Amino acid sequence: MRALRSAGRRVGGRLLASLPALFGVVVLTFLLMRVLPGDPAVFFASGPSAGQEEIDALRKELGLDQPIPVQLVRYLDDIARGNLGRSLTTGQPVVADLTRRLPASLELTFCALVLALSFALPLGILAALRPGSLLDHAVRLVCTIGVCVPTFVSGLLLIYVFYVLLGIAPDPTGRINIFASSPPEITGFLLVDFALVRDWEGWWAAASQLVLPAATMALFVLAPLARMTRASMLAVLGSDFIRTARSLGLSEAMVILVYGLRNGGADTKVR
């Protein structure tokens, strides 16, 4: 319980410390939207062919005829009340769009996290067991690429290699194939909904569309995790208790996974 309270205080402190930065980002975004060319009233009034009276009425409805400080106060008040306005793309309320698309985004994030954890720990351990080897250099190269290359660049590279060159990935046109029908909206999670209705062909199509974006996100998470695992394991594998465990005749898997990995994680937390 004490550890949970301490973790809660740390999380709460981080959230409070992030509020000034979040406020600055909101204000900067508001000012940029007012400086950039274009008039939202013209867009929502069915394009440039709309009459001036219609545009002026819509500007008044949206509050765009008010001074900038008044618009900013109204903007902050709408955000605080959860009113994010209408989307310029769909014309629907932003909250409705977020609610409808959030489950698929969470599904993608969860798959990317599972993929990253599945590869980061084994790669970090193998690199630490063979320092200076070709495998170690390959893992360090992957970690460097994952940290230095932006996700939109690595995503384009994966599309080019696996879709354009090799032709083994599905076309990156959306969350599901454009020719496939969507499942009944039960939970909002596409893989779960396909499984609930036992549409395994649709499930496989949705899963295949998920591979490239999940791999792109996983590479960004995998890199620091593999690097930290390698560093902590290198520090632990030369310890006296590891040599003692090996001298007692314990299997190498038990030495690495039970003693090395557990104490390597504790060493990382301490640092």
C-alpha positions as CSV (number, residue, x, y, z in Angstrom):
1,M,0.0,0.0,0.0
2,R,2.8,2.4,0.8
3,A,4.4,1.7,-2.6
4,L,1.0,2.4,-4.3
5,R,0.6,5.7,-2.4
6,S,4.1,6.7,-3.3
7,A,3.5,5.8,-7.0
8,G,0.2,7.8,-6.9
9,R,2.0,10.8,-5.5
10,R,4.6,10.6,-8.2
11,V,2.0,10.3,-10.9
12,G,0.0,13.2,-9.5
13,G,3.1,15.3,-9.2
14,R,4.0,14.6,-12.8
15,L,0.5,15.5,-14.0
16,L,0.5,18.8,-12.0
17,A,3.9,19.6,-13.4
18,S,2.7,19.0,-17.0
19,L,-0.2,21.5,-16.7
20,P,1.8,24.6,-17.5
21,A,3.2,23.0,-20.6
22,L,-0.2,21.8,-21.6
23,F,-1.6,25.2,-21.1
24,G,1.2,26.7,-23.2
25,V,0.5,24.2,-26.0
26,V,-3.2,25.0,-26.0
27,V,-2.6,28.8,-26.2
28,L,0.1,28.4,-28.9
29,T,-2.2,26.2,-31.0
30,F,-5.0,28.7,-30.7
31,L,-2.8,31.6,-31.8
32,L,-1.4,29.5,-34.7
33,M,-4.9,28.7,-35.9
34,R,-5.7,32.5,-35.9
35,V,-2.5,33.4,-37.7
36,L,-2.7,30.8,-40.5
37,P,-4.7,31.8,-43.6
38,G,-8.2,30.4,-44.1
39,D,-11.6,31.1,-42.5
40,P,-13.4,28.2,-40.8
41,A,-16.7,30.0,-41.4
42,V,-16.2,29.8,-45.1
43,F,-15.5,26.1,-44.9
44,F,-18.5,25.3,-42.8
45,A,-20.7,27.5,-45.0
46,S,-20.4,25.1,-47.9
47,G,-17.3,26.5,-49.4
48,P,-16.3,29.8,-51.2
49,S,-19.7,29.9,-53.1
50,A,-21.6,30.7,-49.9
51,G,-23.1,34.1,-49.5
52,Q,-21.5,36.8,-47.4
53,E,-24.5,37.0,-45.1
54,E,-24.4,33.3,-44.4
55,I,-20.6,33.5,-43.7
56,D,-21.1,36.5,-41.4
57,A,-23.9,34.7,-39.5
58,L,-21.7,31.6,-39.1
59,R,-18.8,33.7,-37.9
60,K,-21.0,35.3,-35.3
61,E,-22.3,31.8,-34.2
62,L,-18.7,30.5,-33.9
63,G,-17.6,33.6,-32.1
64,L,-15.0,34.5,-34.7
65,D,-16.2,38.1,-34.8
66,Q,-15.0,38.7,-31.2
67,P,-11.6,40.1,-30.3
68,I,-8.8,37.5,-30.0
69,P,-8.6,37.6,-26.1
70,V,-12.4,37.0,-25.9
71,Q,-12.0,34.1,-28.4
72,L,-9.2,32.7,-26.3
73,V,-11.2,32.8,-23.1
74,R,-14.2,31.1,-24.9
75,Y,-11.8,28.6,-26.4
76,L,-10.4,27.6,-23.0
77,D,-13.9,27.5,-21.5
78,D,-15.0,25.1,-24.2
79,I,-12.0,22.8,-23.7
80,A,-12.7,22.8,-19.9
81,R,-16.3,21.7,-20.5
82,G,-15.3,19.1,-23.1
83,N,-16.7,21.0,-26.1
84,L,-14.1,20.5,-28.8
85,G,-16.1,21.9,-31.6
86,R,-16.7,20.3,-35.0
87,S,-14.2,18.5,-37.2
88,L,-13.1,20.3,-40.4
89,T,-12.9,16.9,-42.1
90,T,-16.2,15.2,-41.2
91,G,-18.2,18.2,-39.9
92,Q,-19.2,16.1,-36.9
93,P,-18.5,17.0,-33.2
94,V,-14.9,16.2,-32.4
95,V,-15.9,14.3,-29.2
96,A,-18.1,12.0,-31.3
97,D,-15.3,11.3,-33.7
98,L,-12.9,10.6,-30.9
99,T,-15.4,8.3,-29.2
100,R,-16.1,6.4,-32.4
101,R,-12.4,5.9,-33.3
102,L,-10.9,5.5,-29.8
103,P,-11.4,1.7,-29.5
104,A,-9.5,1.0,-32.8
105,S,-6.7,3.3,-31.7
106,L,-6.5,1.6,-28.3
107,E,-6.4,-1.7,-30.1
108,L,-3.5,-0.6,-32.2
109,T,-1.6,0.8,-29.2
110,F,-2.1,-2.4,-27.2
111,C,-0.9,-4.6,-30.1
112,A,2.2,-2.4,-30.5
113,L,3.0,-2.6,-26.8
114,V,2.7,-6.4,-26.8
115,L,4.8,-6.6,-29.9
116,A,7.5,-4.3,-28.4
117,L,7.6,-6.2,-25.1
118,S,7.8,-9.5,-26.9
119,F,10.9,-8.5,-28.8
120,A,12.6,-5.9,-26.5
121,L,13.4,-8.2,-23.5
122,P,14.7,-11.2,-25.6
123,L,16.8,-8.9,-27.8
124,G,18.2,-7.0,-24.8
125,I,19.1,-10.3,-23.0
126,L,20.7,-11.9,-26.0
127,A,22.8,-8.7,-26.7
128,A,24.0,-8.7,-23.1
129,L,24.9,-12.4,-23.2
130,R,27.1,-11.8,-26.3
131,P,28.6,-8.3,-25.9
132,G,30.6,-7.1,-28.9
133,S,29.2,-9.9,-31.2
134,L,27.4,-9.4,-34.5
135,L,24.0,-9.9,-32.7
136,D,24.9,-7.2,-30.1
137,H,25.8,-4.7,-32.9
138,A,22.6,-5.5,-34.7
139,V,20.5,-4.9,-31.6
140,R,22.3,-1.7,-30.9
141,L,21.7,-0.6,-34.5
142,V,18.0,-1.4,-34.2
143,C,17.8,0.6,-31.0
144,T,19.6,3.6,-32.6
145,I,17.2,3.5,-35.6
146,G,14.2,3.2,-33.3
147,V,15.2,6.2,-31.2
148,C,16.6,8.5,-34.0
149,V,14.2,7.8,-36.9
150,P,10.7,9.4,-36.6
151,T,7.8,7.1,-36.7
152,F,6.3,8.6,-39.8
153,V,9.6,7.9,-41.6
154,S,9.9,4.3,-40.4
155,G,6.3,3.7,-41.3
156,L,6.9,4.9,-44.8
157,L,10.0,2.7,-45.1
158,L,8.1,-0.4,-43.9
159,I,5.3,0.3,-46.4
160,Y,7.9,0.7,-49.2
161,V,9.7,-2.5,-48.3
162,F,6.9,-4.9,-47.4
163,Y,4.1,-3.5,-49.6
164,V,5.8,-1.9,-52.6
165,L,8.9,-4.1,-53.0
166,L,8.0,-7.5,-51.5
167,G,4.2,-7.3,-51.9
168,I,3.5,-9.3,-48.8
169,A,1.7,-6.6,-46.8
170,P,-1.9,-5.5,-47.5
171,D,-2.4,-2.1,-49.0
172,P,-2.3,0.6,-46.3
173,T,-5.8,2.0,-47.0
174,G,-7.3,1.9,-43.6
175,R,-8.0,-0.2,-40.5
176,I,-9.8,-2.9,-42.5
177,N,-9.6,-3.8,-46.2
178,I,-11.7,-1.5,-48.4
179,F,-13.5,-4.5,-49.8
180,A,-14.3,-6.1,-46.4
181,S,-17.4,-5.3,-44.5
182,S,-17.2,-3.9,-40.9
183,P,-18.3,-6.2,-38.1
184,P,-21.4,-5.3,-35.9
185,E,-20.3,-2.6,-33.5
186,I,-20.4,-4.5,-30.2
187,T,-17.3,-3.3,-28.3
188,G,-15.7,-1.0,-30.9
189,F,-12.6,-3.1,-31.0
190,L,-12.5,-4.6,-34.5
191,L,-10.6,-7.8,-33.6
192,V,-12.8,-8.5,-30.7
193,D,-16.0,-7.8,-32.7
194,F,-14.9,-10.0,-35.5
195,A,-14.1,-12.8,-33.1
196,L,-17.5,-12.4,-31.3
197,V,-19.4,-12.9,-34.5
198,R,-17.0,-15.6,-35.6
199,D,-16.0,-13.9,-38.8
200,W,-12.5,-15.3,-38.9
201,E,-11.9,-14.1,-42.5
202,G,-12.7,-10.5,-41.5
203,W,-10.6,-11.0,-38.3
204,W,-7.6,-12.0,-40.3
205,A,-8.1,-9.1,-42.7
206,A,-8.2,-6.7,-39.8
207,A,-5.2,-8.3,-38.1
208,S,-3.1,-8.1,-41.3
209,Q,-3.9,-4.4,-41.7
210,L,-2.7,-3.9,-38.1
211,V,0.8,-5.4,-38.6
212,L,2.6,-2.5,-40.3
213,P,1.3,0.3,-38.1
214,A,1.8,-1.8,-34.9
215,A,5.4,-2.6,-36.0
216,T,6.0,1.1,-36.6
217,M,4.8,2.0,-33.1
218,A,6.5,-1.0,-31.5
219,L,9.9,0.0,-33.0
220,F,9.7,3.4,-31.2
221,V,9.0,1.7,-27.9
222,L,11.2,-1.4,-28.4
223,A,14.4,0.7,-28.8
224,P,14.7,2.2,-25.3
225,L,13.4,-1.0,-23.6
226,A,15.9,-3.2,-25.4
227,R,18.7,-0.7,-24.6
228,M,17.8,-0.5,-20.9
229,T,17.5,-4.3,-20.7
230,R,20.9,-4.8,-22.3
231,A,22.6,-2.2,-20.0
232,S,21.0,-3.6,-16.8
233,M,21.8,-7.2,-17.7
234,L,25.4,-6.3,-18.5
235,A,25.7,-4.7,-15.1
236,V,24.2,-7.8,-13.4
237,L,25.8,-10.7,-15.2
238,G,29.2,-9.8,-13.8
239,S,27.9,-9.8,-10.2
240,D,29.0,-12.3,-7.5
241,F,25.6,-13.8,-7.0
242,I,25.5,-14.7,-10.8
243,R,28.8,-16.5,-10.5
244,T,27.6,-18.2,-7.3
245,A,24.4,-19.4,-9.0
246,R,26.4,-20.9,-11.9
247,S,28.8,-22.6,-9.6
248,L,25.9,-24.3,-7.8
249,G,25.0,-26.0,-11.0
250,L,21.8,-24.1,-11.8
251,S,20.6,-24.1,-15.4
252,E,21.6,-21.2,-17.5
253,A,18.0,-20.3,-18.2
254,M,17.3,-20.1,-14.4
255,V,20.4,-18.0,-13.9
256,I,19.5,-15.6,-16.6
257,L,15.7,-15.3,-16.2
258,V,15.3,-15.7,-12.5
259,Y,18.4,-14.1,-11.0
260,G,19.8,-11.9,-13.8
261,L,16.6,-10.5,-15.2
262,R,14.9,-9.9,-11.9
263,N,17.9,-8.2,-10.3
264,G,18.5,-6.3,-13.6
265,G,15.0,-4.8,-13.4
266,A,15.6,-3.9,-9.7
267,D,18.9,-2.2,-10.7
268,T,17.1,-0.2,-13.3
269,K,14.5,1.0,-10.9
270,V,17.1,2.0,-8.3
271,R,19.0,4.1,-10.9
